[in-house]
Amino acid sequence: MKPKASIAGASPVPVLAIGEPGASAPVVKRQSDQAFDVLYRAIVRCEIMPGATVSEAQLAERFGLARASARAAVDRLSIVGMLRPVHRRGYIVKPITLRDVNDLFQLRTIIEVAANRLAAGHVDEFSLRRLDRACSQRYRLGDRDSESKFLQANSEFHLTVAMVTGNDRLVAALGQILKEMERLIHIGLSLRNRSEEIHQEHQSLIDALAGGDADEAERLTREELAASKSMVLDSLMSSADLRDVSISYGRTEHS
């Protein structure tokens, strides 16, 4: 039997304690890796604002990092596109553009509508229990840690549905999009608490999937993503910090 694809952000495989058969010493991350994780998380959570200018020294001091570790982390963040070096000024945190919002939501709609239509009528009892558990997560407004846990559960929900299709490439594509959208959704969640609305949206989708109603699953998916996009745009436009320094149409976009 083909093993099921793993879900990004899901709980890791239990680690054996040292001394148990097959156990090995715990993996210790290098300081540069820890620094990368700290800075990446801060950027995704918008603790470091999109479009802000930063320096290695500032980041090292603010987050209590060794200068060498901060330098290595900043280099990696530049490679993955989260920071852009600016001559004699430091680095600019990747801005958020309207093109980013439109492109990502458009692509996610294409992929997730297809996935949910394929999954309708094929969700087994195990997957249903997993979906119920994932959609029960809530978050507290302004609490970044609870937002992160909420987004992890939200990703697990959508990827569980995609896994039902048995198409590993589809799951991987959706997982990548969800990762790229995480910063946008953090911004969207900051406007107001949509926990209960999203819970109801997910419950309705579960009912459609369990009932094998592909048309209803598509309708609900499109409505949920449209509401999510509106939430992000409303938050972007209502934030003075983001409105002033981060939002642009992108250099290749035409009116």
Secondary structure, DSSP 8 states (H G I E B T S, - for coil): -------TTS-------TTSTT--------HHHHHHHHHHHHHHTTSS-TT-EE-HHHHHHHHT--HHHHHHHHHHHHHTTSEEEETTTEEEE---BHHHHHHHHHHHHHHHHHHHHHHTT---HHHHHHHHHHTT----TT-HHHHHHHHHHHHHHHHHHHHHTT-HHHHHHHHHHHHHHHHHHHHHHTTS--HHHHHHHHHHHHHHHHTT-HHHHHHHHHHHHHHHHHHHHHHHHH-HHHHHHT-B--TT---
